[in-house]
Amino acid sequence: MINWQRIEVASNRPYPIFLGVPLEGLGEYLQTRSLTFDNILIISTPNVADRYLDRLMEGLKDFVVNTLSVPDGEEQKSLARIAQLTTEAMGLGVDRRTLVIALGGGVIGDLGGFFASIFMRGIRLVQVPTTLLAQVDSSIGGKVAVNHPAGKNLLGSFYPPMAVWTDFSTLETLPWSEVQNGLAETIKHALIADRDLFEYLEKNLEAIRRRDMTVWKEMAGRSLAVKVKKVSEDELEQGSRALLNLGHSFGHALETELEYKGITHGQGVSAGLVAAACLANSRGMLNSAEVERIVNLLKGFDLITKVDTGALERLMEHMKGDKKNQAGKKILILPKGLGLSVIVKDCTDQEILLAWQDVT
């Protein structure tokens, strides 16, 4: 393996993230593991499988491998889809000695990971993220989940994988809308804990847009470093890991209101980052020039900074289901300057409503 990097994630069950490795090399890595398994189940989508399944299978030729296909879309993250996967898996003879490989973006990582976490009380899992979002964010940290009508990712668990296997070549043909999802999360990571990364994104905006892979690899490595640090500090999200939800309280409410149609996760997070920045500005935590820099960076990547919805009351209602809330109080993450964010527990509904108005 050439030009690859290994990062260890500290957790109750530590696991490695491999960066810059080829899809074809996963089989060789699995053969070095002392744990035995009888067969492999790959869960993916048709589009991802068409592009990358043959490459992955090339390295898995010495294993018994079955595949299950899931349609694209956030709406697939449901208990109904989990039930269908279970029925199909049983038909294939999947059991406690099966290894699940989640091959795809954030939806597959969440869905496949949640399936692995509950099937026969838990079977082994490897995440193979193929999108920028999954590589810098959702595949790291062990959070897996499906959605519920009351809110996004309400049904889930903490289930660390055996490993995260990241091949950056999958980014080369990634649709721009998928790139945007990862860029929104990367900007979020910069605002949480890395001002230098924020400035790197500003400086290299055009290089990122033209897919300069040298810049992309630097950006991805620095972005996921923020995620790894927060996860290692607080695996079960009892404290500082909650900072990784910057923009998500607003963004998830927007996605839920729109039923995950006509908006991507990245666009929801982008609008949420602006709302959080505006609220922070109203509290004197962020000055107007800093808000403008955040907005301009998001716009530079064609991410939305305004939303076309008049359903502010319903958005507020959706925010009641946010997992961070405590005793009926809305808990928000707000930026405090560029490169530092804090947990805020005393935001009033009026403040939040005004923040929504700033982005509508």
N, C-alpha and C positions, 0 to 999 in steps of 0.2 A: 504494500500500500504506500503510495507516494503523496507527499504534501498533506498528510492528515494530522489531525490534532485530537487529543483525548482530554476531556474535562470530566472530573468526578463530581457528581451531585451528592452532597451529604444528606442522608435521610435515614429513617429507621431501617430501610433496605437500600443502601447506597447503590448507585448505578452510574455507568459511564455514558457520556455523550461523545460520539465519534463525528468529527467534522472533516469534510473533504474526502470521504471514503467512497469507493465505487459501490453501486448497488450489487454488482456481481460478487463483491467480497464478503457479503454478510454470511453466506454459507460457510466459508472458511473460518470466520469468527465463531460461529455457532459450534463448529466441530471442536473448538478448543475449550468449550465450556464443560465443566465436570458434571453438570446436571444433564440427565438423560430425558428425552421425550420421544414418543412413538411417532408423531406426525406433526405436520404444520398446517395451520389454517390461515390463509391470507384473505383479509377483508379489504376490499378496495371498491372503486367506482369504475364504470366502463371506460371513461376517458383516461383516467390514470392508468388503468390496466393496459389499455391499448398502447400507451407510450412506454411503460416501464416494467410491466410484468415479465416479459421475456428476459430482460436483463437481470431481474432479481432471481428468476427461476434458473438462470444459467449457473448461479452459484449454489443453488439448492438441489442440484440434480441427484445428489446422494441421499435425499430425504424423501419421504412420502408426503406429498403436498396436495392439499385441496384449496379451492378458492371459492369465495362467496362475493357476489357483486351487489352493491347498493347504489340506487340512483343518486345523482347529484342533488344537493340542496340541503339547507339547514333544517327543513321540515322532516328530513329523514331521522333526525335525532329525537326519536320518540319511543315510548314503551311498546307501541305497536310494531315498530321495526325491530326492536330487541326480541320480541316474541317470535317474529318471523325468522330472524337469524338463528334463534334457538331451535326452532323446528327444522330448519335446513341443516344446522350443525349436527343435530342428532341423526339425521338421515345419512350424514357422511361419516358417522362413527366417531365424532369428536368426543373426547373424554378428559379426565383430569391430567392425562399425560400428553395433552396437545399443547403446542405453542401457537399463540395467535400473533400474526404480524399485521399491524395496521398500516397499510400502504396508501398514503394520500395526504390530504390537507387536514385542516382543523376538524371538520365534521367527522371524517373517518377516524381520526385520532381519538376524538371524544367517544364516538359510537362504538368503535372496535375496542377501545380501552374499557368502556363501561361494560360491554359484553363480557370481556375477559375477566373483569373484576367480580362478576356475579355468577357466571356460568359454573355450576357445580361448586359454588362458593369460592371460585377464583382459580384461574389457570394462568400460565405464564404468558408474558406479553413483551413484544418488541415493537417500538414505534419507528416507522420509516417515513419521516415527513417529506413531502414533495413540494410544498409551497413555502414561500417566505414566511408567512404567518406561522405555519406549523414549526418551521425550523428555528425561528427566533423566540417563539412564545408557547404555543399550545401543546407541543410535544414534551415540554420541559415542566417538571413539577408534579407529575402524577395525578393531576386533577382530570377526571373523566366524568362525563355526564350526558344526560339527555334533557330535552326541554319539556315543559308542562304549560298548558294554557295560561297559568297564572304567572309564568315568568321563565326566563332563559336559564338553563343549567340548574334547575331546582332539584333534580333527582340525579345524584351522582355520588362519587366516592373518591378518596385519595388512594391511588393504586399505582405505585411506581413501576415502571417497566424494567425488564432485565437490562435494556440498553436502548439508546436512541441512535439510529444509524442515518447520518445525514450526507447525502450526495448532492453537492451544489450544482451539478450539471442539470438537475431537474428544473432549475430556475431559468435556464436559457430560453425555453419556449413558453414560459408561464404567461398567461393572458394578463394584460395590464391591470384589470380589475382585481386579480388575485395578488399581484404585486402590491397594489394599494393597501390591501388588508394587512400585509406584513409591514409596510411603511408606517401605517397608523400605529401599530404596536411598537415599532422601533422609536417613533417620536415619543410615544408614551414612556418607554424605558428611559429615553434621554431626559425627559422632564422629571422623572422620578429620582434619578440618581447619577446623571452623567451630563453635565453641562458641555463638556468637550465633545461628546457625541452629538449633541444638538448643533453645535457650531460646525462639526464635521458634515452633518447633513445639509446645513445651509451652504457651506463652501462647495460641496460636491453634488449639488442638486442636479445639475445638467449631466454629470457623469453617471449618476444613478438612473436618470431618465433614459440614457442611451445604453444602459445595461453594461457598463464597464465592470466586468466580473472581478477585477482586482479590488475595485471600490466596494462592490457588493459583498465580497468575502470579509473585508475589513469591517464594514457596517454590520453584517450579520454576527460576526464574532463578538463585537463590542456590545451589540444589543442583547444577545443571549447571555452575556456575562452578567448583566444587570439581573436578569431573570434567575440565573443560577445562584447568585449571591443571596437574593431575597428568599428563594426557596430553601436554600441550605440553612439560612438563619431561622426559618419559621415554616417547617414543612406542612403543618396542619392549619395554617392561616389563623393563628391565635393572636398575632400581633403585626409585625412590620410587613409580612407578606401581603397584607391587605392593600398596601400601597400600589401593588400591581393592578389594582382595579381602577386606577385613575381613568376617568372618562367613561368607565363601563356602567356605572349606575345610571347615567343619562343615556348612554348608547344602548344598553340592554332594554331600557324602557321603550326607546324608539323602535328597536327591532321587534319587540313584542307587540306594540301597537300596530305596526305595519305587517304583522304576521310573517316576518322574514321575507317579504316579497317587495321587490323594487328597491331594496337597500342591501348592501353587503355589510358584513361585520365591520370591516374597516371604515366604511362611511359612517356607520353608527358611532364607532369609537371617535372618529374625527369630530363629529358634531358634539359628542360628549366632552371631548377635550376643550373645545371652544366654550361650552357652557360652564365647565369647571373653571376655566381661566377667567371668564367674566365674573363668576361668583367670587373667585379669589381677588380679583381686581376691586370688587365692591367692598371687600373686607380689608383692603390695603396690603394684601399679601403679594400682589403682583402689580407692577405699574403698567400704564397704558402702552408704553413702548414694547414691553415684553409680551403683552397680549397680541399686539400687532405682529410681532415676530413669529409667534405661534401660528396665527392665522395665515400669514404669508407663506410659511413653510408648508402648511397643510395644502394651501391653494397651489403651491408649486408642484405638488404631486397629484393635482386634480382631485383632491379630497374635499368633501363638502364642509362648509362652515356655516351654512344656513339650511334649515329644513322647512319643507312646505307642509305644515300640518297645523290646524287650528285646535287640535284636541289636547290642549294643555292640561285640562283636568284629568283626562284619561292617562296622560303621561305621568302625572303626579301619582295617580292611583297605582300604575304599574311599578313605580319606584317603591311602593310599600312592600313589595315582595322581594326587595333586594336582600341577598343573603347576609350582608354586613350589618343590617339593621339590628338594633338591640332595644328591647322593651318598648317597641313602637316608635323609637327615634331613628330618623334617617342618618346613617353614618356615611360621610362622603370623604373622598380623597381629593385634596386641592393642592395645586402647585404653589410653592412659596419661592418665587424667583424661578430662574431656569436651572434645572438640575437638582431640585430639591422639592419633595412633596410631603405632605403631612396628613394625618388622619384627623378629621374634624367631626366632633360629635354634637355640636350645638347649632347646626344650620336650621333655620326656620323654614316652614313651607313657603312663606312669602319670599324669602331670599332665593329659594330654589325656583319658584315660579318666575321671578324676575330674570334668573339666569336662562330659563327656557325662552323667555320672551326675547332675550338677546340673540338667540339663534333661529328665531322664526320670523 
